[in-house]
């Protein structure tokens, strides 16, 4: 992830795709709480999240067993960002609930 951050920070500008790459890397690497901070920074920079962004968020919360955070962002995906859930989002939510022992 250090190399990824180095490349990301050296880019003249970032877009939703580059932010998703960082979010996804942190999610897979098990840094669920860091993903939230990165997502907030992305939004502060004026980058509009898309459906793939939320897959990364939900994946991160699933791997970190952060059920409340995952549920909150799943809800905000539709209410705050007008993104309709897809099969991949539902899959992430089932995985989140299963990992946390709620199924």
FENDADA-V603679 format. One line per field, one symbol per residue. ss: DSSP state (H for helix, E for strand, C for the rest). psi: psi as a letter, one per 40 degrees, with the letter a starting at -180 (. if undefined). burial: I if it has 24 or more other C-alpha atoms within 12 Angstrom, else O. A space follows every 10 residues. Layout:
ss = ???
psi = ???
burial = ???
This chain:
ss = CHHHHHHHHH CCCCCHHHHH HHHHHHHHCC CHHHHHHHHH HHHHCCCCCC HHHHHHHHHH HHHCCCHHHH HHHHHHHHHC CCCCCCHHHH HHHHHHHHHC CCC
psi = ddddddddde idiiaddddd ddddddddef gddddddddd ddddeehhia dddddddddd dddefgdddd dddddddddd efhhiidddd ddddddddde fe.
burial = OOOOOOOOOO OOOOOIOIII IIIIIIIIOI IIIOIIOIIO OIOOOOOIII IIIIIIIIII IIIIIIIOII IOIIOOIOOO OOOOIOOOIO OIIIIIIOOO OOO
